């Protein structure tokens, strides 16, 4: 087992998440790749205005706060769909 270190930042890769969403049968049933892309942009950006979007050096890696926004976006999309 890996020891968790408080100073290490949590990074989640979107490609890794897509593999698990496919395995759990959420991707393709509850939402498709285009909808997941919109949710991923919502999670990565802090504003809804495209003119104010910030370019990120690693756009497919999500830290803890962005991953929470990604989960919130997926849960909301599944709830309203």
C-alpha positions as a Python dict, from the first residue, in 0.01 Angstrom:
ca = {
    (1, 'X'): (0, 0, 0),
    (2, 'X'): (105, 353, -62),
    (3, 'X'): (143, 581, 233),
    (4, 'X'): (-61, 899, 202),
    (5, 'X'): (140, 1211, 256),
    (6, 'X'): (-37, 1532, 349),
    (7, 'X'): (191, 1751, 139),
    (8, 'X'): (134, 1553, -182),
    (9, 'X'): (-131, 1703, -408),
    (10, 'X'): (-403, 1475, -538),
    (11, 'X'): (-413, 1453, -918),
    (12, 'X'): (-680, 1263, -1111),
    (13, 'X'): (-637, 1208, -1483),
    (14, 'X'): (-950, 1238, -1697),
    (15, 'X'): (-846, 944, -1916),
    (16, 'X'): (-821, 723, -1605),
    (17, 'X'): (-1164, 845, -1498),
    (18, 'X'): (-1312, 768, -1842),
    (19, 'X'): (-1187, 409, -1816),
    (20, 'X'): (-1363, 370, -1481),
    (21, 'X'): (-1681, 542, -1599),
    (22, 'X'): (-1693, 295, -1889),
    (23, 'X'): (-1634, 3, -1654),
    (24, 'X'): (-1913, 126, -1424),
    (25, 'X'): (-2138, 168, -1733),
    (26, 'X'): (-2199, 537, -1669),
    (27, 'X'): (-2024, 664, -1981),
    (28, 'X'): (-2251, 584, -2271),
    (29, 'X'): (-2562, 521, -2059),
    (30, 'X'): (-2606, 828, -1838),
    (31, 'X'): (-2395, 1069, -2045),
    (32, 'X'): (-2182, 1058, -2357),
    (33, 'X'): (-1831, 1188, -2427),
    (34, 'X'): (-1955, 1528, -2550),
    (35, 'X'): (-2152, 1585, -2230),
    (36, 'X'): (-1855, 1470, -2023),
    (37, 'X'): (-1638, 1725, -2208),
    (38, 'X'): (-1874, 2006, -2106),
    (39, 'X'): (-1873, 1883, -1746),
    (40, 'X'): (-1492, 1864, -1756),
    (41, 'X'): (-1471, 2226, -1874),
    (42, 'X'): (-1709, 2327, -1594),
    (43, 'X'): (-1485, 2152, -1343),
    (44, 'X'): (-1162, 2303, -1473),
    (45, 'X'): (-1275, 2664, -1522),
    (46, 'X'): (-1398, 2890, -1243),
    (47, 'X'): (-1609, 3112, -1468),
    (48, 'X'): (-1881, 3046, -1724),
    (49, 'X'): (-1762, 3321, -1962),
    (50, 'X'): (-1546, 3164, -2236),
    (51, 'X'): (-1356, 3493, -2283),
    (52, 'X'): (-1225, 3463, -1927),
    (53, 'X'): (-1118, 3097, -1950),
    (54, 'X'): (-765, 3030, -1827),
    (55, 'X'): (-532, 2798, -2018),
    (56, 'X'): (-398, 2522, -1794),
    (57, 'X'): (-63, 2346, -1848),
    (58, 'X'): (-221, 2005, -1773),
    (59, 'X'): (-584, 2030, -1890),
    (60, 'X'): (-662, 1661, -1830),
    (61, 'X'): (-532, 1651, -1470),
    (62, 'X'): (-769, 1752, -1195),
    (63, 'X'): (-671, 1849, -842),
    (64, 'X'): (-893, 1776, -543),
    (65, 'X'): (-1116, 2084, -577),
    (66, 'X'): (-1156, 2039, -954),
    (67, 'X'): (-1233, 1671, -907),
    (68, 'X'): (-1509, 1763, -659),
    (69, 'X'): (-1656, 2002, -919),
    (70, 'X'): (-1634, 1724, -1178),
    (71, 'X'): (-1824, 1482, -951),
    (72, 'X'): (-2080, 1752, -876),
    (73, 'X'): (-2129, 1819, -1247),
    (74, 'X'): (-2172, 1449, -1326),
    (75, 'X'): (-2417, 1398, -1039),
    (76, 'X'): (-2620, 1703, -1142),
    (77, 'X'): (-2630, 1591, -1505),
    (78, 'X'): (-2746, 1240, -1409),
    (79, 'X'): (-3009, 1391, -1176),
    (80, 'X'): (-3162, 1623, -1438),
    (81, 'X'): (-3133, 1378, -1731),
}
